[in-house]
Amino acid sequence: MILGAAIGAVTALLFAPQSGAELRANLQE
């Protein structure tokens, strides 16, 4: 979903690169 990707990107920038990587991995799974 575009919305999920956008939220994941924003969350990654707000939190940390590691957290963003984990979120992306979870979204793609």
BELTA-V241049 format. One record per pair of residues at least 4 apart in sequence whose ideal C-beta (glycine too) atoms are under 6 Angstrom apart, sorted by sequence separation. I is the first residue (numbers start at 1). J is the second residue. D is the distance in Angstrom with one decimal. If there is no record, write none. Layout:
i=I j=J d=D
i=I j=J d=D
This chain:
i=7 j=11 d=6.0
i=11 j=15 d=5.8
i=15 j=19 d=4.0
i=12 j=20 d=2.3
i=11 j=23 d=5.9
i=8 j=23 d=4.7
i=8 j=24 d=5.7
i=8 j=27 d=5.6
i=4 j=27 d=5.4
